[in-house]
């Protein structure tokens, strides 16, 4: 659950960063020349796409927390070894299901971060070229 919370925090920060960057670019875009305006449009499109990935990672997930406490009443007649075996196998199955969700969430956060880096690189290169000219 700590891994999920950490990924949610990163995804939330990325969503906010994308919104801030897209707002900043859109406020400046009206004052740009024709070539720089295309860079601004491409930046906004890239930020929206990359921000959508971050938002996909940020959405709420239902994680498996098996065994649920309400399942324990069935174990009353079982031996201690049977209960431990059942508990461990159920817990390992839940961890496997959660692992797949966490990998998906981590891939979305990583993809969003790469998208943001590409947009930043394009804007930086365009700014340097504009300054040199």
C-alpha positions in Angstrom: 0.0 0.0 0.0 3.0 2.3 0.6 4.1 1.8 -3.0 0.6 2.7 -4.2 0.6 5.8 -2.1 4.0 6.8 -3.3 2.9 6.4 -7.0 -0.3 8.3 -6.3 1.7 11.1 -4.8 4.0 11.3 -7.9 1.1 11.0 -10.3 -0.8 13.8 -8.5 2.3 16.0 -8.6 2.7 15.3 -12.3 -1.0 16.1 -13.0 -0.5 19.5 -11.2 2.8 20.2 -13.0 1.2 19.4 -16.4 -1.8 21.7 -15.7 0.5 24.5 -14.6 2.8 24.1 -17.6 -0.1 24.0 -20.1 -1.7 27.1 -18.5 1.7 28.9 -18.7 2.2 28.0 -22.3 -1.4 29.0 -23.2 -1.1 32.4 -21.6 2.1 33.2 -23.6 1.0 31.6 -26.9 -1.0 34.7 -28.0 2.1 36.8 -28.0 4.3 34.5 -30.0 5.3 34.7 -33.6 4.0 32.2 -36.2 6.8 29.6 -35.8 6.9 29.8 -32.0 3.1 29.5 -32.0 3.4 26.1 -33.6 5.8 25.1 -30.9 3.3 26.3 -28.3 0.5 24.3 -29.9 2.6 21.2 -30.0 3.7 21.7 -26.4 0.1 22.0 -25.3 -0.9 18.9 -27.2 2.1 17.0 -25.7 1.3 18.3 -22.2 -2.4 17.2 -22.5 -1.4 13.7 -23.7 1.3 13.3 -21.1 -1.0 14.7 -18.4 -3.7 12.2 -19.4 -1.2 9.4 -18.6 -0.4 10.9 -15.2 -4.2 11.3 -14.6 -4.6 7.6 -15.5 -2.0 6.7 -12.9 -3.6 9.0 -10.3 -7.1 7.5 -10.6 -8.3 5.4 -7.6 -7.6 1.7 -7.7 -9.2 -1.1 -5.7 -6.4 -3.2 -4.2 -6.8 -6.7 -3.0 -6.5 -7.0 0.8 -7.3 -10.6 1.2 -8.1 -12.4 3.4 -10.9 -10.2 4.5 -11.8 -10.3 8.3 -15.3 -11.5 7.5 -13.8 -14.7 6.0 -12.1 -15.7 9.3 -15.3 -17.2 10.8 -15.1 -20.1 8.4 -11.7 -21.0 9.9 -13.0 -21.8 13.4 -12.9 -25.6 12.9 -9.6 -25.6 11.1 -6.2 -26.5 12.6 -3.6 -23.8 13.1 -1.5 -25.1 10.2 -4.5 -25.1 7.8 -5.3 -21.5 8.8 -1.7 -20.3 8.3 -1.6 -22.1 4.9 -4.9 -20.5 3.8 -3.9 -17.1 5.1 -0.5 -17.2 3.3 -1.8 -18.5 0.0 -4.6 -16.0 -0.1 -2.3 -13.1 0.9 0.2 -14.1 -1.8 -2.5 -14.2 -4.5 -3.6 -10.7 -3.4 -0.1 -9.4 -3.6 0.3 -10.8 -7.1 -2.9 -9.1 -8.2 -1.8 -5.8 -6.6 1.7 -6.1 -8.2 0.1 -6.1 -11.7 -1.8 -2.9 -10.8 1.3 -1.3 -9.4 3.3 -2.1 -12.5 0.6 -0.5 -14.7 0.5 2.6 -12.5 4.4 2.8 -12.5 4.4 2.5 -16.3 1.9 5.3 -16.6 3.9 7.6 -14.3 7.1 6.9 -16.2 5.5 7.5 -19.5 4.0 10.7 -18.3 7.4 11.8 -17.0 9.1 11.0 -20.3 6.4 12.9 -22.2 6.9 15.9 -20.0 10.7 15.7 -20.5 10.2 15.6 -24.3 7.9 18.6 -24.2 10.4 20.4 -22.0 13.3 19.5 -24.4 11.4 20.8 -27.5 10.4 24.0 -25.8 14.0 24.5 -24.5 15.5 23.9 -28.0 13.0 26.2 -29.6 13.8 28.9 -27.0 17.5 28.6 -27.6 17.1 28.8 -31.4 14.8 31.9 -31.0 17.4 33.5 -28.7 20.3 32.8 -31.1 18.5 34.2 -34.1 
